[in-house]
Amino acid sequence: MPTASDAQMRAEETRRLLARAPIIRNACDLDLMVFLHRHPRTLLTSEQLAGFVGYSLNDIAQALDAFIEAGLLARTTQRSLHAARMFVLRLDGPHGEGVRAVLELASTRAGRRSLLATLNARGAHPDPALGLRLVNGG
């Protein structure tokens, strides 16, 4: 049975991992990075990304801009009337190692829960319920 000291050690490890990946500042950043990790080359609009990840378009746009500025994500320029752009995840840069460690932890239910608890404790998280919207499949 897990003890209080086990939980404290896990929380401290989670804080250390997040400190190595300062680009992940809130739940939206984490969920978007997990989505992009699962789909490292994706052709979508920002609106579609917001719908798939479940956050507001503004929160997704801020996260995308931060990831691009950090060199973790490339976005193609628009060359047609299509609003969709190719997003390519790049974890080989200076921030990539820390992000990979966070993504590894986020791949488990308990790890994601620990990451979200730590991010929420920081107080810098958008409310995901505000960004959720129903997407009509038809």
MODELLER restraints for C-alpha pairs under 7 A, 6 or more apart:
rsr = mdl.restraints
at = mdl.atoms
rsr.add(forms.Gaussian(group=physical.xy_distance, feature=features.Distance(at['CA:11:A'], at['CA:114:A']), mean=6.80, stdev=0.5))
rsr.add(forms.Gaussian(group=physical.xy_distance, feature=features.Distance(at['CA:14:A'], at['CA:114:A']), mean=6.80, stdev=0.5))
rsr.add(forms.Gaussian(group=physical.xy_distance, feature=features.Distance(at['CA:14:A'], at['CA:115:A']), mean=6.21, stdev=0.5))
rsr.add(forms.Gaussian(group=physical.xy_distance, feature=features.Distance(at['CA:15:A'], at['CA:118:A']), mean=6.69, stdev=0.5))
rsr.add(forms.Gaussian(group=physical.xy_distance, feature=features.Distance(at['CA:17:A'], at['CA:98:A']), mean=6.74, stdev=0.5))
rsr.add(forms.Gaussian(group=physical.xy_distance, feature=features.Distance(at['CA:17:A'], at['CA:101:A']), mean=6.65, stdev=0.5))
rsr.add(forms.Gaussian(group=physical.xy_distance, feature=features.Distance(at['CA:17:A'], at['CA:102:A']), mean=6.02, stdev=0.5))
rsr.add(forms.Gaussian(group=physical.xy_distance, feature=features.Distance(at['CA:18:A'], at['CA:102:A']), mean=6.68, stdev=0.5))
rsr.add(forms.Gaussian(group=physical.xy_distance, feature=features.Distance(at['CA:20:A'], at['CA:98:A']), mean=4.74, stdev=0.5))
rsr.add(forms.Gaussian(group=physical.xy_distance, feature=features.Distance(at['CA:21:A'], at['CA:95:A']), mean=6.53, stdev=0.5))
rsr.add(forms.Gaussian(group=physical.xy_distance, feature=features.Distance(at['CA:21:A'], at['CA:98:A']), mean=4.69, stdev=0.5))
rsr.add(forms.Gaussian(group=physical.xy_distance, feature=features.Distance(at['CA:21:A'], at['CA:99:A']), mean=5.19, stdev=0.5))
rsr.add(forms.Gaussian(group=physical.xy_distance, feature=features.Distance(at['CA:24:A'], at['CA:30:A']), mean=5.83, stdev=0.5))
rsr.add(forms.Gaussian(group=physical.xy_distance, feature=features.Distance(at['CA:25:A'], at['CA:119:A']), mean=6.91, stdev=0.5))
rsr.add(forms.Gaussian(group=physical.xy_distance, feature=features.Distance(at['CA:25:A'], at['CA:124:A']), mean=6.75, stdev=0.5))
rsr.add(forms.Gaussian(group=physical.xy_distance, feature=features.Distance(at['CA:26:A'], at['CA:119:A']), mean=5.55, stdev=0.5))
rsr.add(forms.Gaussian(group=physical.xy_distance, feature=features.Distance(at['CA:26:A'], at['CA:124:A']), mean=5.72, stdev=0.5))
rsr.add(forms.Gaussian(group=physical.xy_distance, feature=features.Distance(at['CA:26:A'], at['CA:125:A']), mean=4.58, stdev=0.5))
rsr.add(forms.Gaussian(group=physical.xy_distance, feature=features.Distance(at['CA:27:A'], at['CA:116:A']), mean=6.15, stdev=0.5))
rsr.add(forms.Gaussian(group=physical.xy_distance, feature=features.Distance(at['CA:27:A'], at['CA:119:A']), mean=6.68, stdev=0.5))
rsr.add(forms.Gaussian(group=physical.xy_distance, feature=features.Distance(at['CA:27:A'], at['CA:125:A']), mean=5.77, stdev=0.5))
rsr.add(forms.Gaussian(group=physical.xy_distance, feature=features.Distance(at['CA:28:A'], at['CA:55:A']), mean=6.62, stdev=0.5))
rsr.add(forms.Gaussian(group=physical.xy_distance, feature=features.Distance(at['CA:28:A'], at['CA:59:A']), mean=6.93, stdev=0.5))
rsr.add(forms.Gaussian(group=physical.xy_distance, feature=features.Distance(at['CA:28:A'], at['CA:126:A']), mean=6.89, stdev=0.5))
rsr.add(forms.Gaussian(group=physical.xy_distance, feature=features.Distance(at['CA:29:A'], at['CA:63:A']), mean=5.69, stdev=0.5))
rsr.add(forms.Gaussian(group=physical.xy_distance, feature=features.Distance(at['CA:31:A'], at['CA:53:A']), mean=6.52, stdev=0.5))
rsr.add(forms.Gaussian(group=physical.xy_distance, feature=features.Distance(at['CA:32:A'], at['CA:53:A']), mean=6.19, stdev=0.5))
rsr.add(forms.Gaussian(group=physical.xy_distance, feature=features.Distance(at['CA:34:A'], at['CA:103:A']), mean=6.47, stdev=0.5))
rsr.add(forms.Gaussian(group=physical.xy_distance, feature=features.Distance(at['CA:36:A'], at['CA:89:A']), mean=6.43, stdev=0.5))
rsr.add(forms.Gaussian(group=physical.xy_distance, feature=features.Distance(at['CA:37:A'], at['CA:89:A']), mean=6.91, stdev=0.5))
rsr.add(forms.Gaussian(group=physical.xy_distance, feature=features.Distance(at['CA:40:A'], at['CA:88:A']), mean=5.53, stdev=0.5))
rsr.add(forms.Gaussian(group=physical.xy_distance, feature=features.Distance(at['CA:40:A'], at['CA:89:A']), mean=4.94, stdev=0.5))
rsr.add(forms.Gaussian(group=physical.xy_distance, feature=features.Distance(at['CA:41:A'], at['CA:86:A']), mean=6.76, stdev=0.5))
rsr.add(forms.Gaussian(group=physical.xy_distance, feature=features.Distance(at['CA:41:A'], at['CA:87:A']), mean=5.68, stdev=0.5))
rsr.add(forms.Gaussian(group=physical.xy_distance, feature=features.Distance(at['CA:41:A'], at['CA:88:A']), mean=4.64, stdev=0.5))
rsr.add(forms.Gaussian(group=physical.xy_distance, feature=features.Distance(at['CA:41:A'], at['CA:89:A']), mean=6.64, stdev=0.5))
rsr.add(forms.Gaussian(group=physical.xy_distance, feature=features.Distance(at['CA:42:A'], at['CA:86:A']), mean=5.54, stdev=0.5))
rsr.add(forms.Gaussian(group=physical.xy_distance, feature=features.Distance(at['CA:42:A'], at['CA:87:A']), mean=5.35, stdev=0.5))
rsr.add(forms.Gaussian(group=physical.xy_distance, feature=features.Distance(at['CA:42:A'], at['CA:88:A']), mean=6.76, stdev=0.5))
rsr.add(forms.Gaussian(group=physical.xy_distance, feature=features.Distance(at['CA:43:A'], at['CA:84:A']), mean=5.95, stdev=0.5))
rsr.add(forms.Gaussian(group=physical.xy_distance, feature=features.Distance(at['CA:43:A'], at['CA:85:A']), mean=5.30, stdev=0.5))
rsr.add(forms.Gaussian(group=physical.xy_distance, feature=features.Distance(at['CA:43:A'], at['CA:86:A']), mean=4.32, stdev=0.5))
rsr.add(forms.Gaussian(group=physical.xy_distance, feature=features.Distance(at['CA:43:A'], at['CA:87:A']), mean=6.32, stdev=0.5))
rsr.add(forms.Gaussian(group=physical.xy_distance, feature=features.Distance(at['CA:44:A'], at['CA:84:A']), mean=4.63, stdev=0.5))
rsr.add(forms.Gaussian(group=physical.xy_distance, feature=features.Distance(at['CA:44:A'], at['CA:85:A']), mean=5.60, stdev=0.5))
rsr.add(forms.Gaussian(group=physical.xy_distance, feature=features.Distance(at['CA:44:A'], at['CA:86:A']), mean=6.63, stdev=0.5))
rsr.add(forms.Gaussian(group=physical.xy_distance, feature=features.Distance(at['CA:45:A'], at['CA:83:A']), mean=5.79, stdev=0.5))
rsr.add(forms.Gaussian(group=physical.xy_distance, feature=features.Distance(at['CA:45:A'], at['CA:84:A']), mean=4.15, stdev=0.5))
rsr.add(forms.Gaussian(group=physical.xy_distance, feature=features.Distance(at['CA:45:A'], at['CA:85:A']), mean=6.04, stdev=0.5))
rsr.add(forms.Gaussian(group=physical.xy_distance, feature=features.Distance(at['CA:46:A'], at['CA:57:A']), mean=6.90, stdev=0.5))
rsr.add(forms.Gaussian(group=physical.xy_distance, feature=features.Distance(at['CA:47:A'], at['CA:57:A']), mean=6.09, stdev=0.5))
rsr.add(forms.Gaussian(group=physical.xy_distance, feature=features.Distance(at['CA:50:A'], at['CA:56:A']), mean=5.90, stdev=0.5))
rsr.add(forms.Gaussian(group=physical.xy_distance, feature=features.Distance(at['CA:50:A'], at['CA:57:A']), mean=5.37, stdev=0.5))
rsr.add(forms.Gaussian(group=physical.xy_distance, feature=features.Distance(at['CA:50:A'], at['CA:60:A']), mean=5.93, stdev=0.5))
rsr.add(forms.Gaussian(group=physical.xy_distance, feature=features.Distance(at['CA:51:A'], at['CA:133:A']), mean=6.68, stdev=0.5))
rsr.add(forms.Gaussian(group=physical.xy_distance, feature=features.Distance(at['CA:51:A'], at['CA:135:A']), mean=6.81, stdev=0.5))
rsr.add(forms.Gaussian(group=physical.xy_distance, feature=features.Distance(at['CA:54:A'], at['CA:128:A']), mean=6.63, stdev=0.5))
rsr.add(forms.Gaussian(group=physical.xy_distance, feature=features.Distance(at['CA:54:A'], at['CA:131:A']), mean=5.78, stdev=0.5))
rsr.add(forms.Gaussian(group=physical.xy_distance, feature=features.Distance(at['CA:54:A'], at['CA:132:A']), mean=4.74, stdev=0.5))
rsr.add(forms.Gaussian(group=physical.xy_distance, feature=features.Distance(at['CA:54:A'], at['CA:133:A']), mean=6.98, stdev=0.5))
rsr.add(forms.Gaussian(group=physical.xy_distance, feature=features.Distance(at['CA:55:A'], at['CA:128:A']), mean=5.56, stdev=0.5))
rsr.add(forms.Gaussian(group=physical.xy_distance, feature=features.Distance(at['CA:55:A'], at['CA:131:A']), mean=3.82, stdev=0.5))
rsr.add(forms.Gaussian(group=physical.xy_distance, feature=features.Distance(at['CA:55:A'], at['CA:132:A']), mean=5.61, stdev=0.5))
rsr.add(forms.Gaussian(group=physical.xy_distance, feature=features.Distance(at['CA:56:A'], at['CA:131:A']), mean=3.97, stdev=0.5))
rsr.add(forms.Gaussian(group=physical.xy_distance, feature=features.Distance(at['CA:56:A'], at['CA:132:A']), mean=6.96, stdev=0.5))
rsr.add(forms.Gaussian(group=physical.xy_distance, feature=features.Distance(at['CA:67:A'], at['CA:73:A']), mean=5.47, stdev=0.5))
rsr.add(forms.Gaussian(group=physical.xy_distance, feature=features.Distance(at['CA:68:A'], at['CA:74:A']), mean=5.92, stdev=0.5))
rsr.add(forms.Gaussian(group=physical.xy_distance, feature=features.Distance(at['CA:71:A'], at['CA:93:A']), mean=6.67, stdev=0.5))
rsr.add(forms.Gaussian(group=physical.xy_distance, feature=features.Distance(at['CA:72:A'], at['CA:89:A']), mean=5.98, stdev=0.5))
rsr.add(forms.Gaussian(group=physical.xy_distance, feature=features.Distance(at['CA:72:A'], at['CA:90:A']), mean=4.70, stdev=0.5))
rsr.add(forms.Gaussian(group=physical.xy_distance, feature=features.Distance(at['CA:72:A'], at['CA:91:A']), mean=5.67, stdev=0.5))
rsr.add(forms.Gaussian(group=physical.xy_distance, feature=features.Distance(at['CA:72:A'], at['CA:93:A']), mean=6.86, stdev=0.5))
rsr.add(forms.Gaussian(group=physical.xy_distance, feature=features.Distance(at['CA:72:A'], at['CA:96:A']), mean=6.86, stdev=0.5))
rsr.add(forms.Gaussian(group=physical.xy_distance, feature=features.Distance(at['CA:73:A'], at['CA:87:A']), mean=6.70, stdev=0.5))
rsr.add(forms.Gaussian(group=physical.xy_distance, feature=features.Distance(at['CA:73:A'], at['CA:88:A']), mean=5.62, stdev=0.5))
rsr.add(forms.Gaussian(group=physical.xy_distance, feature=features.Distance(at['CA:73:A'], at['CA:89:A']), mean=4.62, stdev=0.5))
rsr.add(forms.Gaussian(group=physical.xy_distance, feature=features.Distance(at['CA:73:A'], at['CA:90:A']), mean=5.41, stdev=0.5))
rsr.add(forms.Gaussian(group=physical.xy_distance, feature=features.Distance(at['CA:74:A'], at['CA:87:A']), mean=5.67, stdev=0.5))
rsr.add(forms.Gaussian(group=physical.xy_distance, feature=features.Distance(at['CA:74:A'], at['CA:88:A']), mean=5.08, stdev=0.5))
rsr.add(forms.Gaussian(group=physical.xy_distance, feature=features.Distance(at['CA:74:A'], at['CA:89:A']), mean=6.52, stdev=0.5))
rsr.add(forms.Gaussian(group=physical.xy_distance, feature=features.Distance(at['CA:75:A'], at['CA:85:A']), mean=6.51, stdev=0.5))
rsr.add(forms.Gaussian(group=physical.xy_distance, feature=features.Distance(at['CA:75:A'], at['CA:86:A']), mean=5.67, stdev=0.5))
rsr.add(forms.Gaussian(group=physical.xy_distance, feature=features.Distance(at['CA:75:A'], at['CA:87:A']), mean=4.67, stdev=0.5))
rsr.add(forms.Gaussian(group=physical.xy_distance, feature=features.Distance(at['CA:75:A'], at['CA:88:A']), mean=6.50, stdev=0.5))
rsr.add(forms.Gaussian(group=physical.xy_distance, feature=features.Distance(at['CA:76:A'], at['CA:85:A']), mean=5.74, stdev=0.5))
rsr.add(forms.Gaussian(group=physical.xy_distance, feature=features.Distance(at['CA:76:A'], at['CA:86:A']), mean=5.37, stdev=0.5))
rsr.add(forms.Gaussian(group=physical.xy_distance, feature=features.Distance(at['CA:76:A'], at['CA:87:A']), mean=6.77, stdev=0.5))
rsr.add(forms.Gaussian(group=physical.xy_distance, feature=features.Distance(at['CA:78:A'], at['CA:85:A']), mean=6.57, stdev=0.5))
rsr.add(forms.Gaussian(group=physical.xy_distance, feature=features.Distance(at['CA:105:A'], at['CA:111:A']), mean=4.83, stdev=0.5))
rsr.add(forms.Gaussian(group=physical.xy_distance, feature=features.Distance(at['CA:105:A'], at['CA:112:A']), mean=6.59, stdev=0.5))
rsr.add(forms.Gaussian(group=physical.xy_distance, feature=features.Distance(at['CA:106:A'], at['CA:112:A']), mean=4.24, stdev=0.5))
rsr.add(forms.Gaussian(group=physical.xy_distance, feature=features.Distance(at['CA:119:A'], at['CA:125:A']), mean=6.89, stdev=0.5))
